[in-house]
Amino acid sequence: NNTVYALAVSGTNLYVGGHFTTAGGAPANCIAIWDGSSWSTLGSGVNNIVYALAMSGTNLCVGGHFTTAGGGTAERIAKWDGSAWSTLGSGMSDTIRALAVYGTNLYAGGLFTTAGGVAASHIAKWNGSAWSALGSGVNDNVYSLAVSGMNLQVGGHFTMAGGAPANCIAKWNGSAWSPLDSGVIGPVYTLAVNGPDLYVGGS
C-alpha cells in the first residue's frame, strides 16, 4: 500500500494521490503536496485510495475509493481549496477512477451507478452545484477521461455508450455519445491529447 495513482500540478506545487500513509517520512493519508523542496499534507487527508486528481481553478478535485476527507463524510469525491476540504454534493455510490475539467464543469468516471443520488451509469458531470448524467452513460467501468476540443473522450471496459455499441472508448460532445471507429479490444486505462490527436493506452 505504497502506491501513487494520480498526479496534478498547480503552479509550483505537485499534488500526489494514491494509497500511502506517509510522504517524506511524515504522516500523510493518501494525498500530499510537494512544493519543490518539501512535503506537506492536505489537512488530515482522506481515509482510502485516491485514484484521480484534477485542478478546477484554484481548487483540487480528488476522486477515489474514500468515504471521508478532512475527517468529514465525502463519498468518493471531495475538493481541497488550499486550506479546507468540502464535498461535491452527496458523492458517488462507488469508486471514482478518473476526473477531467472542461470549462466550469467537472467530469467523473468510474465504477459508480449514481452520482449525487441520481442515476449516472459510470460517468457524471458536476456543474458547481449538482451532479447530472451524460445521457444513458456507458455500460461498464470508466478508467480514463480526456478533453479534446469540444469533446470528452472516455475510456474504460464498456461495450456500449449511450445505448449504442462502443468498444472501450467513446466520445461525448455535450449532448450525445458516439464511438471512435470500431474502438479497441480490451480496457482503456489512460488517455492523452496533443492537438487534434488522441493517444490511447491500455490492455
Salt bridges, closest charged atoms under 4 A:
GLU75 OE1 - ARG76 NH1 2.97
